Each structure stands twice: as structure tokens, then as C-alpha cells.
Amino acid sequence: MSDQGQVGVALPQTVPQVVNPPRRSKKGIWIAVAVVAVLLLISSCCGLASWAALSGGSLPSGDAVAVIYIDSEIAGVGGTGLSGTSITPETIITQLRRAQDDGSIKAIILRIDSPGGTASASMEIAEEVARTTKPIIASIGDMGASGAYMVASQCDEIMATPSSDVGSIGVILTVADLSELYKKIGVKFTYLHEGVYKDAGAGQRALTATETAMFQSDMHLVYEQFIELVAKGRKLRTADVEKLATGWAWPGAKAKDLGLVDKLGNYRDAIKEAGRLGKIHGEPRIVTYRAETLSGLLNQLTGAIGFGGGLDALDLGSLRRSGPVTR
């Protein structure tokens, strides 16, 4: 059979289908870029804030003065003091130890603007101040009263403005008797307790004569401790401090005449005095310590880039759950 007799069959050819990959949304890409940028910014801010916390916003070189803020009530539990909550001993003691261990820190300023706080918390801070070997100056702003003055009294020097409220050496305990109110509104409480005095001062009844005497005795013990701390820190006779321990707060100028303040001056004057006590030549570098919170980091960051700077009474902590207060 000749080649001409052969019949050829044409096989269909499969044409590969080209599938275009789904196009990524430009909006999604920009979101991813924004997220990465924010993460990088946060990382940079944290690093910068940590650097600012250590250097006070300036290059970490040269001798420095550390500034520690006591700018709210003092209590065993609470916040950072930057938003009206209480200052805790842990916060201040940690900052004091940092300043003590930092070789570049030659002096410390306690920048005080506080009405005081609980007895035990104030004493914790005061004792740590007394242990610190570097020169410490208390710079009082609006108020350095009660437990805050207890802390200030352990410093090497106290500086206040002529109109600062200073002193208020005393102890107060408030016990509410709401029994008559409960009767009027028809509310009754049943307190189950072990220990005859366990419900003393709870508010559902008046104190008995025995309980009142016991509270007064405990308060007097803390009162004497307060006086002894001030006398020791200020190098005054106990009898002289007792005369001043009336719970009254005096203007800074009067407090200076009474021996409760060493010098009159503002924050800037305190920096100069701290530099002198720390034997720093020239303008001292300022290291500002703040509580390590988000607001604290933001404060450090803004200070580093050039925006911004840098209880009532002493009471018996064991008397009630909230504790007595120094006033």
C-alpha cells in the first residue's frame, strides 16, 4: 500500500490554560506595612524610654543628680502616683537603690509634693532614705506633710518654698459609727467573728471605752515613733520635736524658723545644692526616675525628646485594714 493511501488522523492538541494568580489588595499591603512600622516605632520608643530613664534624657556621661518623685499619698498598695494614686514603698526603695548603686549618681533629690500616708509605708521609705549613703536633699513643693515629712526628715537637707506646707507631725485614726444611720434606713448587719475585738471599728456600732483606749494606746506608740524618727533625722532634741508634734503644718518660712527646714528655695535651687553636696563641678546632669509604667515610659520619652521636664495623715497600719494615717 502506497504512502498516498495512508489516512492521517489529526489529534487534538491541549492548550494549557494560564491562570492568573489572585491580585493582592493594595489596601492589605498598606495595612501590613503600617503594622510593621508601628511595631518598629514601639520598639524604638521602648529603647529610647529605657535610655531616658537611665540618662535623664541627656547623653549618659558625667556626674549626675538623681531625682525621685514622691508626688501623691503614700501607702502599702496603690499605683504610681502619677495619676493621683498612691506611692508605694517598693517604688521609692527600688529607685533609691538604683541611685545608690549607680556610680555616676553623686547626689539624690526627693521631689516631694505629698500630704503623707500610712505609718508603716512612710516608715519603710524613711528607713531606706536613712540607709542611703549618698547626699540626699528633700525639695518640697506644695506640701511635705505628715508621712511625707517623716521621709523628708531623714534627708541630709530639706529645702522648701516660703509658702510650702511643711510638718503636720501627728497621727490620726478615723472610726465611723454608722449605727444610727443603719437604724433609720432599716439595715441590719450580722458580724460573725472570733476574737472579742475583731469587729472593733467596723462601723456597725460605736467603740466601747476599752476599744477606744486600745486604739488610742496604739496610736500613741506610732506617734512616739514618728517623733523619734524626726528628732534623729533632724538632729533635734526629742522634747523640742514633741512641742512641734501638734499635727499642724506651717508655711516653709515658718518651718525654717522652727528648725523643720534648712533652706528656702525652689526645685532649681535644690539641684544646685545637690550638685554642691555631691561635689559636682559645673552643671549636674539630671537623671529622673519614674515608675516603670506606660505613663512613666511616655513621660520619659517626651522628656528625652525635649517635651516636658525631666494622706492625709500618718496612721496605724495594723488598726484597720486601711491603716492609720499620719497628718
C-alpha positions as a Markdown table, in Angstrom:
| # | Residue | x | y | z |
|---|---|---|---|---|
| 1 | Met | 0.0 | 0.0 | 0.0 |
| 2 | Ser | 1.4 | 3.3 | -1.1 |
| 3 | Asp | 2.1 | 6.2 | 1.1 |
| 4 | Gln | -0.7 | 8.1 | -0.7 |
| 5 | Gly | -3.2 | 5.6 | 0.6 |
| 6 | Gln | -2.5 | 6.3 | 4.2 |
| 7 | Val | -5.0 | 8.4 | 6.0 |
| 8 | Gly | -3.7 | 10.6 | 8.8 |
| 9 | Val | -5.8 | 11.4 | 11.9 |
| 10 | Ala | -5.2 | 14.7 | 13.5 |
| 11 | Leu | -5.1 | 14.5 | 17.3 |
| 12 | Pro | -6.5 | 17.5 | 19.2 |
| 13 | Gln | -3.8 | 19.5 | 21.0 |
| 14 | Thr | -4.4 | 20.6 | 24.6 |
| 15 | Val | -3.7 | 24.2 | 25.1 |
| 16 | Pro | -2.5 | 24.9 | 28.7 |
| 17 | Gln | -4.8 | 27.3 | 30.5 |
| 18 | Val | -2.9 | 30.2 | 32.0 |
| 19 | Val | -4.4 | 31.0 | 35.4 |
| 20 | Asn | -3.5 | 34.4 | 36.7 |
| 21 | Pro | -2.7 | 34.5 | 40.5 |
| 22 | Pro | -5.2 | 36.4 | 42.6 |
| 23 | Arg | -4.1 | 40.0 | 42.8 |
| 24 | Arg | -3.3 | 41.2 | 46.3 |
| 25 | Ser | -5.2 | 44.1 | 47.6 |
| 26 | Lys | -3.2 | 47.2 | 47.8 |
| 27 | Lys | -5.2 | 48.0 | 51.0 |
| 28 | Gly | -3.9 | 44.8 | 52.7 |
| 29 | Ile | -0.3 | 45.6 | 51.7 |
| 30 | Trp | -0.6 | 49.1 | 53.2 |
| 31 | Ile | -2.1 | 47.7 | 56.4 |
| 32 | Ala | 0.8 | 45.2 | 56.7 |
| 33 | Val | 3.3 | 48.0 | 56.1 |
| 34 | Ala | 1.6 | 50.1 | 58.8 |
| 35 | Val | 1.7 | 47.3 | 61.3 |
| 36 | Val | 5.4 | 46.7 | 60.8 |
| 37 | Ala | 6.0 | 50.5 | 61.1 |
| 38 | Val | 4.1 | 50.7 | 64.3 |
| 39 | Leu | 6.0 | 47.7 | 65.8 |
| 40 | Leu | 9.3 | 49.3 | 64.8 |
| 41 | Leu | 8.2 | 52.6 | 66.4 |
| 42 | Ile | 7.2 | 50.9 | 69.6 |
| 43 | Ser | 10.5 | 49.1 | 69.8 |
| 44 | Ser | 12.4 | 52.3 | 69.2 |
| 45 | Cys | 10.3 | 54.1 | 71.8 |
| 46 | Cys | 10.8 | 51.5 | 74.4 |
| 47 | Gly | 14.6 | 51.6 | 73.8 |
| 48 | Leu | 14.6 | 55.4 | 73.9 |
| 49 | Ala | 12.4 | 55.4 | 77.0 |
| 50 | Ser | 14.8 | 53.0 | 78.8 |
| 51 | Trp | 17.7 | 55.1 | 77.8 |
| 52 | Ala | 15.9 | 58.2 | 79.0 |
| 53 | Ala | 15.2 | 56.5 | 82.3 |
| 54 | Leu | 18.9 | 55.9 | 82.8 |
| 55 | Ser | 20.3 | 59.1 | 81.5 |
| 56 | Gly | 17.5 | 61.6 | 82.3 |
| 57 | Gly | 17.2 | 62.5 | 78.6 |
| 58 | Ser | 20.8 | 63.5 | 78.1 |
| 59 | Leu | 23.9 | 61.7 | 77.0 |
| 60 | Pro | 25.0 | 59.3 | 79.7 |
| 61 | Ser | 28.2 | 60.9 | 80.7 |
| 62 | Gly | 29.4 | 62.9 | 83.6 |
| 63 | Asp | 28.4 | 63.1 | 87.2 |
| 64 | Ala | 24.7 | 63.3 | 87.8 |
| 65 | Val | 21.9 | 64.1 | 90.3 |
| 66 | Ala | 19.0 | 61.6 | 90.5 |
| 67 | Val | 15.5 | 63.0 | 91.1 |
| 68 | Ile | 12.9 | 60.7 | 92.7 |
| 69 | Tyr | 9.3 | 61.9 | 92.9 |
| 70 | Ile | 7.0 | 61.4 | 95.9 |
| 71 | Asp | 4.0 | 63.2 | 94.4 |
| 72 | Ser | 1.0 | 61.6 | 95.9 |
| 73 | Glu | -0.3 | 59.8 | 99.0 |
| 74 | Ile | 2.0 | 57.1 | 100.5 |
| 75 | Ala | 0.5 | 53.6 | 101.1 |
| 76 | Gly | 1.5 | 50.0 | 101.0 |
| 77 | Val | -0.6 | 49.3 | 97.9 |
| 78 | Gly | -1.6 | 51.5 | 95.1 |
| 79 | Gly | -0.5 | 52.9 | 91.7 |
| 80 | Thr | 2.4 | 55.1 | 90.7 |
| 81 | Gly | 1.4 | 58.5 | 92.0 |
| 82 | Leu | 1.4 | 60.0 | 88.5 |
| 83 | Ser | -2.4 | 59.9 | 88.3 |
| 84 | Gly | -3.5 | 60.6 | 91.9 |
| 85 | Thr | -3.0 | 57.0 | 93.1 |
| 86 | Ser | -0.7 | 56.2 | 96.0 |
| 87 | Ile | 3.1 | 55.9 | 96.1 |
| 88 | Thr | 4.3 | 52.5 | 97.3 |
| 89 | Pro | 7.5 | 51.8 | 99.3 |
| 90 | Glu | 8.6 | 49.3 | 96.7 |
| 91 | Thr | 8.6 | 52.0 | 94.0 |
| 92 | Ile | 10.7 | 54.5 | 96.0 |
| 93 | Ile | 13.0 | 52.0 | 97.6 |
| 94 | Thr | 13.8 | 50.5 | 94.2 |
| 95 | Gln | 14.6 | 53.9 | 92.8 |
| 96 | Leu | 16.8 | 54.8 | 95.8 |
| 97 | Arg | 18.7 | 51.5 | 95.4 |
| 98 | Arg | 19.3 | 52.3 | 91.7 |
| 99 | Ala | 20.6 | 55.7 | 92.6 |
| 100 | Gln | 22.8 | 54.3 | 95.3 |
| 101 | Asp | 24.3 | 51.6 | 93.0 |
| 102 | Asp | 24.9 | 53.9 | 90.1 |
| 103 | Gly | 28.4 | 55.3 | 90.2 |
| 104 | Ser | 27.6 | 58.3 | 88.2 |
| 105 | Ile | 25.0 | 59.5 | 90.7 |
| 106 | Lys | 26.6 | 61.8 | 93.2 |
| 107 | Ala | 23.5 | 63.1 | 95.0 |
| 108 | Ile | 19.8 | 62.5 | 95.2 |
| 109 | Ile | 16.8 | 64.8 | 95.3 |
| 110 | Leu | 13.5 | 63.7 | 96.7 |
| 111 | Arg | 11.0 | 65.9 | 95.0 |
| 112 | Ile | 8.1 | 65.9 | 97.5 |
| 113 | Asp | 4.5 | 67.0 | 96.9 |
| 114 | Ser | 2.5 | 64.8 | 99.2 |
| 115 | Pro | 0.2 | 65.1 | 102.2 |
| 116 | Gly | 1.6 | 61.9 | 103.8 |
| 117 | Gly | 0.2 | 58.4 | 104.1 |
| 118 | Thr | 0.0 | 55.3 | 106.2 |
| 119 | Ala | 2.5 | 55.0 | 109.0 |
| 120 | Ser | 4.1 | 51.7 | 108.0 |
| 121 | Ala | 4.6 | 52.7 | 104.3 |
| 122 | Ser | 6.1 | 56.1 | 105.3 |
| 123 | Met | 8.4 | 54.4 | 107.8 |
| 124 | Glu | 9.6 | 51.9 | 105.2 |
| 125 | Ile | 10.7 | 54.7 | 102.9 |
| 126 | Ala | 12.1 | 56.9 | 105.7 |
| 127 | Glu | 14.3 | 54.0 | 106.9 |
| 128 | Glu | 15.6 | 53.4 | 103.3 |
| 129 | Val | 16.4 | 57.1 | 103.0 |
| 130 | Ala | 18.4 | 57.0 | 106.2 |
| 131 | Arg | 20.4 | 54.0 | 105.0 |
| 132 | Thr | 21.4 | 55.7 | 101.7 |
| 133 | Thr | 25.0 | 56.9 | 101.9 |
| 134 | Lys | 24.8 | 59.5 | 99.1 |
| 135 | Pro | 23.8 | 63.0 | 99.8 |
| 136 | Ile | 20.0 | 63.4 | 99.7 |
| 137 | Ile | 18.0 | 66.6 | 99.6 |
| 138 | Ala | 14.3 | 66.9 | 100.1 |
| 139 | Ser | 12.8 | 69.5 | 97.8 |
| 140 | Ile | 9.3 | 70.3 | 98.9 |
| 141 | Gly | 6.8 | 71.8 | 96.5 |
| 142 | Asp | 3.2 | 72.5 | 97.6 |
| 143 | Met | 3.3 | 70.1 | 100.5 |
| 144 | Gly | 5.6 | 67.9 | 102.6 |
| 145 | Ala | 3.3 | 66.9 | 105.4 |
| 146 | Ser | 2.9 | 64.1 | 107.9 |
| 147 | Gly | 4.3 | 60.8 | 106.4 |
| 148 | Ala | 5.9 | 62.8 | 103.6 |
| 149 | Tyr | 7.7 | 65.0 | 106.2 |
| 150 | Met | 8.7 | 61.8 | 108.0 |
| 151 | Val | 10.5 | 60.8 | 104.8 |
| 152 | Ala | 12.0 | 64.3 | 104.3 |
| 153 | Ser | 13.3 | 64.4 | 107.8 |
| 154 | Gln | 15.7 | 61.6 | 107.0 |
| 155 | Cys | 17.4 | 63.6 | 104.2 |
| 156 | Asp | 20.7 | 65.5 | 104.7 |
| 157 | Glu | 18.9 | 68.8 | 103.9 |
| 158 | Ile | 15.3 | 69.9 | 103.5 |
| 159 | Met | 14.5 | 72.8 | 101.1 |
| 160 | Ala | 11.1 | 74.3 | 100.7 |
| 161 | Thr | 9.5 | 77.4 | 99.3 |
| 162 | Pro | 8.4 | 80.1 | 101.7 |
| 163 | Ser | 4.7 | 79.0 | 101.2 |
| 164 | Ser | 5.1 | 75.3 | 101.2 |
| 165 | Asp | 3.0 | 73.4 | 103.8 |
| 166 | Val | 5.6 | 71.6 | 106.0 |
| 167 | Gly | 5.3 | 69.5 | 109.1 |
| 168 | Ser | 2.0 | 68.1 | 110.3 |
| 169 | Ile | 3.7 | 65.7 | 112.8 |
| 170 | Gly | 0.9 | 63.7 | 114.2 |
| 171 | Val | -1.3 | 60.6 | 113.9 |
| 172 | Ile | -5.0 | 60.3 | 113.2 |
| 173 | Leu | -7.4 | 57.4 | 113.0 |
| 174 | Thr | -11.0 | 57.8 | 111.8 |
| 175 | Val | -13.5 | 55.3 | 113.0 |
| 176 | Ala | -17.1 | 55.7 | 111.7 |
| 177 | Asp | -20.1 | 54.9 | 113.8 |
| 178 | Leu | -23.0 | 54.3 | 111.3 |
| 179 | Ser | -25.3 | 52.5 | 113.7 |
| 180 | Glu | -27.9 | 55.3 | 113.8 |
| 181 | Leu | -27.9 | 55.7 | 110.1 |
| 182 | Tyr | -28.5 | 51.9 | 109.7 |
| 183 | Lys | -31.4 | 52.1 | 112.0 |
| 184 | Lys | -33.0 | 54.9 | 110.0 |
| 185 | Ile | -32.8 | 53.1 | 106.7 |
| 186 | Gly | -33.6 | 49.7 | 108.2 |
| 187 | Val | -30.3 | 47.9 | 107.5 |
| 188 | Lys | -29.0 | 45.3 | 109.9 |
| 189 | Phe | -25.7 | 43.6 | 109.8 |
| 190 | Thr | -24.6 | 40.3 | 111.4 |
| 191 | Tyr | -20.9 | 40.1 | 112.1 |
| 192 | Leu | -19.5 | 36.6 | 112.8 |
| 193 | His | -16.1 | 36.7 | 114.2 |
| 194 | Glu | -13.6 | 35.0 | 116.5 |
| 195 | Gly | -11.8 | 37.3 | 118.8 |
| 196 | Val | -13.6 | 39.8 | 121.0 |
| 197 | Tyr | -12.1 | 42.9 | 119.3 |
| 198 | Lys | -12.2 | 41.6 | 115.7 |
| 199 | Asp | -15.1 | 43.9 | 114.7 |
| 200 | Ala | -13.8 | 46.9 | 116.5 |
| 201 | Gly | -14.2 | 50.0 | 114.3 |
| 202 | Ala | -16.1 | 48.1 | 111.6 |
| 203 | Gly | -18.8 | 50.9 | 111.6 |
| 204 | Gln | -21.9 | 49.0 | 112.6 |
| 205 | Arg | -21.6 | 50.1 | 116.2 |
| 206 | Ala | -19.8 | 52.6 | 118.4 |
| 207 | Leu | -16.5 | 51.8 | 120.0 |
| 208 | Thr | -16.5 | 50.6 | 123.6 |
| 209 | Ala | -14.5 | 52.5 | 126.2 |
| 210 | Thr | -12.0 | 49.7 | 126.2 |
| 211 | Glu | -11.6 | 49.7 | 122.4 |
| 212 | Thr | -11.2 | 53.4 | 122.3 |
| 213 | Ala | -8.4 | 53.2 | 124.9 |
| 214 | Met | -6.7 | 50.4 | 122.9 |
| 215 | Phe | -6.8 | 52.4 | 119.7 |
| 216 | Gln | -5.5 | 55.5 | 121.5 |
| 217 | Ser | -2.6 | 53.5 | 123.0 |
| 218 | Asp | -1.6 | 52.1 | 119.7 |
| 219 | Met | -1.8 | 55.5 | 118.0 |
| 220 | His | 0.4 | 57.0 | 120.8 |
| 221 | Leu | 3.0 | 54.3 | 120.1 |
| 222 | Val | 3.2 | 55.3 | 116.4 |
| 223 | Tyr | 3.1 | 59.0 | 117.4 |
| 224 | Glu | 6.2 | 58.5 | 119.6 |
| 225 | Gln | 7.9 | 56.6 | 116.7 |
| 226 | Phe | 7.2 | 59.5 | 114.4 |
| 227 | Ile | 8.7 | 62.0 | 116.9 |
| 228 | Glu | 11.8 | 59.8 | 117.4 |
| 229 | Leu | 12.4 | 59.5 | 113.6 |
| 230 | Val | 12.1 | 63.2 | 113.1 |
| 231 | Ala | 14.4 | 64.0 | 116.1 |
| 232 | Lys | 17.0 | 61.6 | 114.9 |
| 233 | Gly | 16.9 | 62.7 | 111.2 |
| 234 | Arg | 16.8 | 66.4 | 112.0 |
| 235 | Lys | 19.3 | 66.1 | 114.9 |
| 236 | Leu | 16.9 | 67.8 | 117.3 |
| 237 | Arg | 16.1 | 67.0 | 120.9 |
| 238 | Thr | 13.1 | 64.8 | 121.3 |
| 239 | Ala | 11.5 | 67.3 | 123.6 |
| 240 | Asp | 11.8 | 70.0 | 121.0 |
| 241 | Val | 10.1 | 67.9 | 118.4 |
| 242 | Glu | 7.3 | 67.0 | 120.8 |
| 243 | Lys | 6.5 | 70.6 | 121.1 |
| 244 | Leu | 6.1 | 70.8 | 117.3 |
| 245 | Ala | 4.2 | 67.5 | 117.0 |
| 246 | Thr | 0.7 | 69.1 | 117.1 |
| 247 | Gly | -0.4 | 67.9 | 113.7 |
| 248 | Trp | -0.1 | 71.5 | 112.4 |
| 249 | Ala | 1.6 | 72.3 | 109.0 |
| 250 | Trp | 3.5 | 75.6 | 108.8 |
| 251 | Pro | 4.5 | 77.6 | 105.7 |
| 252 | Gly | 8.0 | 76.9 | 104.6 |
| 253 | Ala | 9.4 | 80.2 | 106.0 |
| 254 | Lys | 7.9 | 79.5 | 109.5 |
| 255 | Ala | 9.0 | 75.9 | 109.3 |
| 256 | Lys | 12.6 | 77.1 | 108.7 |
| 257 | Asp | 12.5 | 79.2 | 111.8 |
| 258 | Leu | 11.3 | 76.2 | 113.8 |
| 259 | Gly | 14.1 | 74.0 | 112.5 |
| 260 | Leu | 12.0 | 71.8 | 110.3 |
| 261 | Val | 13.5 | 73.2 | 107.1 |
| 262 | Asp | 17.2 | 74.0 | 106.3 |
| 263 | Lys | 16.9 | 76.4 | 103.4 |
| 264 | Leu | 14.3 | 78.2 | 101.3 |
| 265 | Gly | 14.4 | 77.7 | 97.6 |
| 266 | Asn | 12.7 | 76.1 | 94.6 |
| 267 | Tyr | 13.5 | 73.0 | 92.6 |
| 268 | Arg | 16.3 | 74.7 | 90.7 |
| 269 | Asp | 17.9 | 75.7 | 93.9 |
| 270 | Ala | 17.7 | 72.2 | 95.1 |
| 271 | Ile | 19.5 | 71.0 | 92.0 |
| 272 | Lys | 22.3 | 73.4 | 92.6 |
| 273 | Glu | 22.6 | 72.4 | 96.3 |
| 274 | Ala | 22.6 | 68.7 | 95.4 |
| 275 | Gly | 25.4 | 69.4 | 92.9 |
| 276 | Arg | 27.4 | 71.1 | 95.7 |
| 277 | Leu | 26.8 | 68.3 | 98.2 |
| 278 | Gly | 27.7 | 65.8 | 95.5 |
| 279 | Lys | 30.9 | 67.7 | 94.7 |
| 280 | Ile | 29.9 | 68.0 | 91.0 |
| 281 | His | 31.8 | 70.6 | 89.1 |
| 282 | Gly | 29.6 | 72.6 | 86.7 |
| 283 | Glu | 26.0 | 71.9 | 85.8 |
| 284 | Pro | 25.0 | 68.5 | 87.0 |
| 285 | Arg | 23.3 | 66.0 | 84.7 |
| 286 | Ile | 19.8 | 65.1 | 85.8 |
| 287 | Val | 18.6 | 61.5 | 86.0 |
| 288 | Thr | 14.9 | 61.3 | 86.5 |
| 289 | Tyr | 13.5 | 58.1 | 88.0 |
| 290 | Arg | 9.8 | 57.3 | 87.4 |
| 291 | Ala | 7.7 | 54.2 | 88.0 |
| 292 | Glu | 8.0 | 51.7 | 85.1 |
| 293 | Thr | 4.5 | 52.1 | 83.8 |
| 294 | Leu | 3.2 | 53.0 | 80.4 |
| 295 | Ser | 2.6 | 56.6 | 81.5 |
| 296 | Gly | 6.0 | 56.6 | 83.1 |
| 297 | Leu | 7.6 | 55.5 | 79.8 |
| 298 | Leu | 5.7 | 58.1 | 77.9 |
| 299 | Asn | 6.9 | 60.8 | 80.4 |
| 300 | Gln | 10.5 | 59.6 | 79.9 |
| 301 | Leu | 10.1 | 59.6 | 76.1 |
| 302 | Thr | 8.7 | 63.1 | 75.9 |
| 303 | Gly | 11.3 | 64.3 | 78.3 |
| 304 | Ala | 14.1 | 62.7 | 76.2 |
| 305 | Ile | 12.9 | 64.4 | 73.0 |
| 306 | Gly | 12.5 | 67.8 | 74.6 |
| 307 | Phe | 8.9 | 67.9 | 75.6 |
| 308 | Gly | 8.4 | 68.2 | 79.3 |
| 309 | Gly | 10.7 | 68.1 | 82.3 |
| 310 | Gly | 12.6 | 65.7 | 83.5 |
| 311 | Leu | -2.6 | 61.4 | 103.1 |
| 312 | Asp | -3.6 | 62.7 | 104.6 |
| 313 | Ala | -2.1 | 61.7 | 107.9 |
| 314 | Leu | 0.4 | 59.0 | 109.2 |
| 315 | Asp | -1.7 | 56.2 | 110.6 |
| 316 | Leu | -1.6 | 52.8 | 112.2 |
| 317 | Gly | -1.5 | 50.2 | 109.5 |
| 318 | Ser | -2.5 | 47.5 | 112.0 |
| 319 | Leu | -5.5 | 49.2 | 113.5 |
| 320 | Arg | -7.8 | 48.8 | 110.5 |
| 321 | Arg | -7.4 | 47.2 | 107.1 |
| 322 | Ser | -6.8 | 50.6 | 105.6 |
| 323 | Gly | -4.5 | 51.5 | 108.4 |
| 324 | Pro | -4.0 | 54.7 | 110.4 |
| 325 | Val | -2.8 | 57.9 | 108.7 |
| 326 | Thr | -0.2 | 60.5 | 109.7 |
| 327 | Arg | -1.4 | 64.0 | 109.4 |
